[in-house]
Amino acid sequence: MTKNKKLVLWSIISILLLILIAAAILFSYQKAYAGKIYPNVSFGGVDLSGKTKQEAQTILENKFQSTLDKEITLTANGLEVKAKLADTGLTFDFNKIINQGYSVGRETDFFQNLVSSTKTFYQNNQVEVTPYLNQTKYNTFVQIVVDQLNTKPEDATLKIEKGAILTTTSKVGQTVDTASLIDEIIATINNDTNKIELQTTLAYPTVENADFAPAQTKAQAYLDKKITFTYADKTYSPSKSEIGAWLDFTAVNDVYDVSLNEGNIKAYLNKIAVNFEVKKVDRTINSLTNEVITEGKQGVYLDKDQTIKTLLAAIGGQTVDVAMTVTTEDPAEIKVIPVEGVVPGKFTGKYIDVDLTNQKLCQVDGNAIVACHIISSGKASTPTPTGTFAIQNKDPRRWSNASSLWMPWWEQFADGGYGLHELPEWPNGYKEGQAHLGTPVSHGCVRLGIGEAEQVYNWTEIGTPVYIHK
């Protein structure tokens, strides 16, 4: 073997040895960083060389999660609202970011993988830690937080209260523009500012205070008037507060005016009319004796409609005098059957007095009232007959074929089945309640309470008079 051939052979062997050494070193390098991030790989300025994915994620979360706790202030024309970045929907996908850094130096192709891993010896690799936006949470943030900067325009208002004209000032509203809000929120992460000024679109009210000027002037003129209502020797002057209740503000084609509310004027006239109006009282005459029971009285009533017409005709002047118009109504003459009440002495000896008006039955002996009892007489559709009658027959327990019930302590006083008896009793033992007494509910008989019917039964005799009246 010549000297040159030996030199070539040694060169080849040396190169192969170098390659083997380099390969051994590279394989050792790859093995050393198996499951770890290669050297010279930084995440947002944080060197995580040699860290496992879990270790790297923990470090990034500790460093960048606190960023989301930063408080920002959104402002718009003097209004402001505060929130944390985390509330805006911004967040980090640390798992995705770590996987991106972990893939540096690793390729699926064998030779590309060798080249790529070799570069990590000397080449710096920077992985951006960039937040992403959770759109659903951001939409909620805009609806709840940002919407606090939106204001509705407020129309001016006009009213009268306690005789004074009151107004509120109109206000301009605004709607914030959120088109660039996401970019501005992200920008606060990497700078020192925490304030975002939002652009707005102004919304103007439809009613301004100046629109009220003519109506205000007219209303004040009404309030300043001296108005007097007179009738006979009586005089009434409404206060500013009372006049104010007569005024209504209206708008027709955006032109404001004030008008008089006749209904409210009539309410005022009703109030003062109670001082002189006289209610008509009809003249009542006893239809039996033609004696006057109640003298009638002529009614005197304020003619509110005519008085309002007089007021409206005179309202143009500064001083307004209104002579009130009244109407009269003559009493009618009504003949009535008088309420007699209990009538002692109508008969000599014992008799029964039944007062239908007061629902009362009394035992009378001459001029002496022995006892009285609350009753239930016939209802309107089946009234108890009035007049003078007498006890015709008696039965301690009478059966009613018409009503299919028992009538204890029965005392018939008139043909047609009319009698005095205790509260009726049904075959099953159910008895009409005591609550019916005092109310006319029967079919024409006179019902008495339990025990009282028996007492009356034992006191009367066949032939005892029964006087029934209103």
C-alpha positions as CSV (number, residue, x, y, z in Angstrom):
1,M,0.0,0.0,0.0
2,T,1.4,3.3,-1.0
3,K,1.8,6.3,1.3
4,N,-1.0,8.2,-0.5
5,K,-3.4,5.4,-0.2
6,K,-2.7,5.1,3.5
7,L,-3.4,8.8,3.9
8,V,-6.7,8.5,2.1
9,L,-7.7,5.5,4.1
10,W,-6.9,7.3,7.4
11,S,-8.8,10.3,6.2
12,I,-11.9,8.3,5.5
13,I,-11.5,6.5,8.8
14,S,-11.1,9.8,10.6
15,I,-14.2,11.2,8.9
16,L,-16.2,8.2,9.8
17,L,-15.0,8.4,13.4
18,L,-16.0,12.0,13.5
19,I,-19.4,11.2,12.1
20,L,-19.8,8.4,14.5
21,I,-18.8,10.7,17.4
22,A,-21.1,13.4,16.2
23,A,-23.9,11.0,15.8
24,A,-23.3,9.6,19.2
25,I,-23.2,13.1,20.7
26,L,-26.4,14.0,18.8
27,F,-28.2,10.8,19.8
28,S,-27.1,11.4,23.4
29,Y,-28.4,15.0,23.0
30,Q,-31.8,13.9,21.7
31,K,-32.0,11.3,24.5
32,A,-31.1,13.8,27.1
33,Y,-34.0,16.1,25.9
34,A,-36.5,13.3,25.3
35,G,-39.8,14.6,26.6
36,K,-38.2,18.0,27.2
37,I,-38.0,21.3,25.4
38,Y,-34.7,21.8,23.5
39,P,-32.3,24.5,24.5
40,N,-32.6,28.0,23.1
41,V,-36.4,27.9,23.0
42,S,-38.0,30.8,24.8
43,F,-41.7,31.6,25.4
44,G,-42.6,35.3,25.4
45,G,-39.0,36.0,26.7
46,V,-39.1,33.1,29.2
47,D,-36.3,30.5,28.6
48,L,-37.8,27.0,29.2
49,S,-34.9,24.9,27.9
50,G,-34.9,21.4,29.4
51,K,-38.4,21.7,30.9
52,T,-41.1,19.1,30.5
53,K,-44.4,20.2,29.0
54,Q,-46.0,20.2,32.5
55,E,-43.2,22.1,34.0
56,A,-43.3,24.7,31.2
57,Q,-47.0,25.1,31.4
58,T,-46.9,25.7,35.2
59,I,-44.2,28.4,34.7
60,L,-46.1,30.1,31.9
61,E,-49.4,30.0,33.9
62,N,-47.7,31.6,36.9
63,K,-46.2,34.3,34.8
64,F,-49.0,35.2,32.3
65,Q,-52.2,34.2,34.1
66,S,-51.7,37.1,36.5
67,T,-51.8,39.3,33.3
68,L,-55.5,38.5,33.0
69,D,-56.0,40.0,36.5
70,K,-55.0,43.4,35.2
71,E,-57.8,46.0,35.6
72,I,-58.7,48.1,32.7
73,T,-60.9,51.2,32.5
74,L,-63.2,51.8,29.6
75,T,-64.2,55.5,29.2
76,A,-66.7,57.3,26.9
77,N,-67.5,61.0,27.3
78,G,-66.9,61.1,31.0
79,L,-68.5,57.8,31.8
80,E,-66.3,54.9,32.8
81,V,-66.5,51.3,33.7
82,K,-63.8,49.0,35.1
83,A,-63.2,45.3,34.5
84,K,-60.4,42.7,34.6
85,L,-58.9,41.4,31.3
86,A,-60.2,38.0,32.2
87,D,-63.7,39.4,32.2
88,T,-63.3,40.5,28.6
89,G,-63.0,36.9,27.2
90,L,-59.2,37.1,26.8
91,T,-57.4,33.9,27.8
92,F,-54.3,31.8,27.0
93,D,-54.2,28.3,25.4
94,F,-51.1,27.3,27.3
95,N,-51.3,23.7,26.1
96,K,-51.2,24.8,22.5
97,I,-48.4,27.3,23.1
98,I,-46.2,24.6,24.9
99,N,-46.8,22.1,22.1
100,Q,-45.7,24.7,19.6
101,G,-42.4,25.2,21.5
102,Y,-41.9,21.5,22.2
103,S,-42.1,20.8,18.4
104,V,-39.0,23.0,17.8
105,G,-36.1,20.6,16.9
106,R,-38.5,17.7,16.2
107,E,-39.6,16.6,12.8
108,T,-41.2,13.4,11.6
109,D,-38.6,12.8,8.9
110,F,-35.4,11.1,10.3
111,F,-32.8,13.3,8.5
112,Q,-34.9,16.5,8.9
113,N,-35.2,15.6,12.6
114,L,-31.4,15.4,12.9
115,V,-30.9,18.7,11.2
116,S,-33.7,20.4,13.2
117,S,-32.4,19.1,16.5
118,T,-28.8,20.1,15.6
119,K,-30.0,23.7,15.0
120,T,-31.2,24.0,18.6
121,F,-27.5,24.0,19.6
122,Y,-26.9,27.4,18.2
123,Q,-30.2,28.9,16.9
124,N,-32.5,30.9,19.2
125,N,-36.2,30.1,18.8
126,Q,-38.9,32.5,20.2
127,V,-42.5,31.3,20.7
128,E,-45.1,34.0,21.1
129,V,-47.4,33.8,24.1
130,T,-50.4,35.3,22.4
131,P,-53.9,35.3,24.0
132,Y,-57.0,34.4,22.1
133,L,-60.5,35.6,22.6
134,N,-63.4,33.5,23.9
135,Q,-66.1,35.1,21.6
136,T,-69.1,34.0,23.8
137,K,-67.5,35.5,26.9
138,Y,-66.6,38.6,25.0
139,N,-70.2,39.1,23.8
140,T,-71.4,38.8,27.4
141,F,-68.8,41.4,28.4
142,V,-70.1,43.8,25.8
143,Q,-73.7,43.2,26.7
144,I,-73.3,43.6,30.5
145,V,-70.2,45.8,31.1
146,V,-69.7,47.9,28.0
147,D,-73.4,48.5,27.7
148,Q,-73.1,50.6,30.9
149,L,-71.5,53.3,28.8
150,N,-74.5,53.4,26.5
151,T,-77.1,55.9,27.5
152,K,-80.5,56.7,26.1
153,P,-81.5,60.2,25.3
154,E,-83.9,61.8,27.8
155,D,-86.6,64.1,26.6
156,A,-87.3,67.3,28.6
157,T,-90.5,67.1,30.6
158,L,-93.1,69.6,31.7
159,K,-95.7,69.4,34.4
160,I,-97.5,71.4,37.0
161,E,-97.2,70.5,40.7
162,K,-98.8,72.3,43.6
163,G,-99.4,75.4,41.4
164,A,-95.8,75.6,40.1
165,I,-94.5,74.8,36.6
166,L,-91.7,72.2,36.7
167,T,-89.4,71.1,33.9
168,T,-86.6,68.6,33.6
169,T,-83.7,69.2,31.3
170,S,-83.2,67.0,28.2
171,K,-80.1,64.9,28.0
172,V,-78.1,63.6,25.0
173,G,-77.6,59.9,24.9
174,Q,-74.7,57.9,23.3
175,T,-73.8,54.5,21.8
176,V,-70.2,53.4,22.1
177,D,-68.4,52.0,19.0
178,T,-66.8,48.6,19.8
179,A,-65.4,47.8,16.3
180,S,-61.8,48.1,17.5
181,L,-62.3,47.2,21.1
182,I,-60.8,43.7,20.9
183,D,-57.5,45.0,19.5
184,E,-57.4,47.8,22.1
185,I,-58.0,45.3,24.9
186,I,-55.1,43.0,23.6
187,A,-52.8,46.0,23.3
188,T,-53.1,46.7,27.1
189,I,-51.3,43.4,27.8
190,N,-48.0,44.6,26.4
191,N,-48.1,48.3,27.5
192,D,-48.4,50.2,30.7
193,T,-51.7,51.8,30.0
194,N,-54.9,50.4,31.4
195,K,-57.4,53.0,30.0
196,I,-59.3,52.6,26.7
197,E,-61.2,55.6,25.4
198,L,-64.1,54.5,23.2
199,Q,-65.6,56.5,20.3
200,T,-69.3,57.2,20.5
201,T,-72.3,58.1,18.4
202,L,-74.5,60.7,20.0
203,A,-78.3,60.2,20.2
204,Y,-80.3,63.4,20.6
205,P,-83.6,63.8,22.5
206,T,-86.8,64.5,20.5
207,V,-88.1,67.1,23.0
208,E,-85.9,70.0,24.1
209,N,-86.7,72.5,26.9
210,A,-87.0,75.3,24.3
211,D,-90.0,73.5,22.8
212,F,-92.0,74.2,26.0
213,A,-91.6,78.0,26.0
214,P,-95.1,79.0,24.5
215,A,-97.0,76.5,26.6
216,Q,-95.1,77.5,29.7
217,T,-96.0,81.2,29.2
218,K,-99.7,80.4,28.6
219,A,-99.8,78.1,31.6
220,Q,-98.3,80.7,33.8
221,A,-100.8,83.2,32.6
222,Y,-103.6,80.8,33.8
223,L,-102.0,80.3,37.2
224,D,-101.6,84.1,37.7
225,K,-105.3,84.8,37.1
226,K,-107.6,85.8,39.9
227,I,-110.7,83.6,39.4
228,T,-113.8,84.0,41.6
229,F,-117.0,81.9,41.6
230,T,-120.0,83.5,43.3
231,Y,-123.5,82.2,44.3
232,A,-125.8,84.3,46.4
233,D,-123.6,85.6,49.2
234,K,-121.0,82.9,48.8
235,T,-117.6,83.4,47.1
236,Y,-115.0,80.9,46.2
237,S,-111.5,81.5,44.7
238,P,-109.4,78.5,43.5
239,S,-105.7,78.5,44.6
240,K,-102.9,78.2,42.1
241,S,-102.6,74.5,43.0
242,E,-106.3,74.0,42.2
243,I,-106.0,75.9,38.9
244,G,-102.9,73.9,38.1
245,A,-105.1,70.7,38.3
246,W,-107.2,72.2,35.5
247,L,-104.3,72.4,33.0
248,D,-103.2,69.8,30.6
249,F,-100.1,70.0,28.4
250,T,-100.5,68.5,25.0
251,A,-98.4,68.2,21.8
252,V,-99.7,68.3,18.3
253,N,-97.1,67.9,15.5
254,D,-94.4,68.6,18.1
255,V,-96.0,71.9,19.0
256,Y,-96.7,72.1,22.7
257,D,-99.8,73.8,24.1
258,V,-101.9,74.0,27.3
259,S,-105.6,73.4,27.6
260,L,-108.3,73.5,30.3
261,N,-109.5,70.1,31.5
262,E,-113.2,70.4,31.9
263,G,-113.5,67.2,33.9
264,N,-111.0,68.5,36.5
265,I,-112.8,71.9,36.6
266,K,-116.1,70.0,37.3
267,A,-114.3,68.1,40.1
268,Y,-113.5,71.5,41.7
269,L,-117.1,72.7,41.3
270,N,-118.3,69.5,42.9
271,K,-116.1,70.2,45.9
272,I,-117.4,73.8,46.5
273,A,-121.0,72.9,45.6
274,V,-121.4,70.8,48.8
275,N,-121.4,74.1,50.7
276,F,-124.7,75.3,49.2
277,E,-126.4,72.5,47.2
278,V,-129.6,71.2,48.8
279,K,-130.7,67.6,48.2
280,K,-134.4,67.2,47.2
281,V,-136.6,65.6,49.8
282,D,-139.9,64.2,48.6
283,R,-143.0,64.9,50.6
284,T,-144.4,61.7,52.2
285,I,-148.0,61.2,53.1
286,N,-149.6,58.4,55.1
287,S,-151.8,56.6,52.5
288,L,-154.2,55.5,55.2
289,T,-154.8,58.8,57.0
290,N,-153.4,61.4,54.5
291,E,-151.3,62.8,57.3
292,V,-148.0,64.4,56.3
293,I,-145.2,62.1,57.5
294,T,-142.3,64.1,56.1
295,E,-142.4,67.7,54.7
296,G,-140.7,68.0,51.3
297,K,-137.7,70.2,50.5
298,Q,-136.9,71.8,47.2
299,G,-133.6,70.6,45.7
300,V,-130.9,73.2,44.7
301,Y,-128.1,72.0,42.4
302,L,-125.1,73.7,40.8
303,D,-125.3,73.6,37.0
304,K,-121.7,72.6,36.5
305,D,-121.8,72.5,32.7
306,Q,-123.3,76.0,32.4
307,T,-120.9,77.3,35.0
308,I,-117.9,75.9,33.0
309,K,-119.2,77.6,29.9
310,T,-119.4,80.9,31.7
311,L,-115.8,80.4,33.0
312,L,-114.4,79.5,29.5
313,A,-116.1,82.6,28.1
314,A,-114.5,84.9,30.7
315,I,-111.1,83.2,31.1
316,G,-109.4,85.6,28.7
317,G,-109.3,88.4,31.3
318,Q,-106.7,88.7,34.1
319,T,-109.6,88.9,36.6
320,V,-112.3,86.3,36.1
321,D,-115.7,86.6,37.9
322,V,-118.1,83.7,37.4
323,A,-121.7,83.9,38.6
324,M,-122.6,80.2,39.2
325,T,-125.8,78.9,37.7
326,V,-128.1,76.7,39.8
327,T,-131.1,74.6,39.0
328,T,-134.0,73.6,41.3
329,E,-136.1,70.5,41.6
330,D,-139.4,70.5,43.3
331,P,-140.2,67.6,45.7
332,A,-142.6,64.9,44.6
333,E,-145.6,63.8,46.8
334,I,-145.4,60.2,47.7
335,K,-148.0,58.2,49.6
336,V,-146.7,55.4,51.8
337,I,-147.9,52.9,54.3
338,P,-146.1,53.9,57.5
339,V,-143.9,51.5,59.5
340,E,-146.0,51.0,62.6
341,G,-143.6,49.1,64.9
342,V,-145.1,47.2,67.8
343,V,-148.7,48.3,68.5
344,P,-149.6,47.7,72.2
345,G,-153.3,48.1,73.1
346,K,-154.7,47.2,69.7
347,F,-156.7,44.4,71.2
348,T,-157.9,43.7,74.7
349,G,-156.2,40.6,76.2
350,K,-153.5,38.5,74.5
351,Y,-152.5,39.0,70.8
352,I,-149.5,38.5,68.5
353,D,-147.9,41.5,66.9
354,V,-145.7,40.8,63.8
355,D,-143.5,43.6,62.6
356,L,-142.3,42.7,59.1
357,T,-140.0,45.7,58.7
358,N,-138.0,44.9,61.7
359,Q,-138.5,41.1,61.5
360,K,-139.9,40.9,65.0
361,L,-142.8,39.1,66.7
362,C,-144.1,40.3,70.0
363,Q,-146.4,38.8,72.5
364,V,-148.7,41.6,73.7
365,D,-151.2,41.4,76.6
366,G,-153.4,44.6,76.4
367,N,-151.0,47.5,76.7
368,A,-148.1,45.3,78.0
369,I,-145.4,43.7,75.8
370,V,-144.8,40.3,77.3
371,A,-141.8,39.2,75.1
372,C,-140.4,39.8,71.6
373,H,-138.6,37.4,69.2
374,I,-136.6,37.7,66.0
375,I,-138.3,36.0,63.1
376,S,-137.9,35.2,59.4
377,S,-140.9,36.1,57.3
378,G,-141.7,35.5,53.7
379,K,-139.2,36.5,51.0
380,A,-140.2,39.1,48.3
381,S,-141.5,36.4,45.9
382,T,-143.6,34.7,48.6
383,P,-144.5,37.4,51.0
384,T,-146.2,37.0,54.4
385,P,-149.8,38.5,54.2
386,T,-150.5,41.6,56.2
387,G,-153.7,42.4,58.2
388,T,-155.5,41.0,61.2
389,F,-155.8,37.2,61.6
390,A,-156.4,34.7,64.4
391,I,-154.9,31.3,65.4
392,Q,-157.0,28.7,63.6
393,N,-155.4,25.5,64.6
394,K,-152.3,24.2,66.4
395,D,-150.0,21.1,66.0
396,P,-146.8,20.4,68.0
397,R,-145.3,18.8,64.8
398,R,-146.9,19.5,61.5
399,W,-145.7,17.7,58.3
400,S,-145.6,19.9,55.1
401,N,-146.5,17.8,52.0
402,A,-145.6,20.8,49.8
403,S,-142.1,21.1,51.2
404,S,-141.6,17.5,52.5
405,L,-140.3,18.7,55.9
406,W,-141.5,19.1,59.6
407,M,-142.7,22.4,61.0
408,P,-142.5,22.1,64.8
409,W,-144.9,24.1,67.0
410,W,-147.3,24.9,64.2
411,E,-149.9,27.6,64.6
412,Q,-152.0,28.4,61.5
413,F,-153.3,32.0,61.3
414,A,-154.5,32.3,57.7
415,D,-156.0,30.2,54.9
416,G,-153.5,29.0,52.3
417,G,-151.1,27.3,54.8
418,Y,-149.8,30.4,56.5
419,G,-148.7,29.8,60.1
420,L,-146.2,30.5,62.9
421,H,-143.7,27.7,63.5
422,E,-140.2,26.8,64.6
423,L,-137.3,26.7,62.1
424,P,-138.2,23.8,59.7
425,E,-136.6,20.4,60.1
426,W,-135.8,18.0,57.2
427,P,-136.5,14.2,57.5
428,N,-132.8,13.5,58.0
429,G,-132.8,15.7,61.1
430,Y,-131.1,18.7,59.4
431,K,-132.6,22.0,60.8
432,E,-132.6,25.4,59.1
433,G,-129.9,27.5,60.7
434,Q,-130.4,30.2,63.3
435,A,-128.6,32.6,60.9
436,H,-131.8,32.8,58.8
437,L,-133.6,34.7,61.6
438,G,-133.8,38.4,60.9
439,T,-133.9,37.9,57.2
440,P,-137.1,37.2,55.2
441,V,-136.4,33.9,53.5
442,S,-139.6,31.8,54.1
443,H,-142.4,30.8,51.7
444,G,-144.8,33.1,53.6
445,C,-144.9,31.6,57.1
446,V,-143.4,33.3,60.2
447,R,-140.4,31.2,61.5
448,L,-139.2,31.5,65.1
449,G,-136.1,30.3,66.8
450,I,-135.6,27.0,68.6
451,G,-137.4,27.1,72.0
452,E,-139.0,30.5,71.3
453,A,-141.6,28.9,69.0
454,E,-142.6,26.5,71.7
455,Q,-142.9,29.4,74.2
456,V,-145.3,31.3,71.9
457,Y,-147.2,28.0,71.1
458,N,-147.8,27.4,74.8
459,W,-148.8,31.1,75.4
460,T,-151.5,31.4,72.7
461,E,-154.9,29.8,72.3
462,I,-157.2,29.0,69.4
463,G,-158.6,32.4,68.4
464,T,-155.7,34.5,69.7
465,P,-155.5,37.6,67.3
466,V,-152.5,37.9,65.1
467,Y,-151.8,41.4,63.7
468,I,-149.2,41.5,60.9
469,H,-148.0,44.8,59.5
470,K,-145.0,46.6,58.0
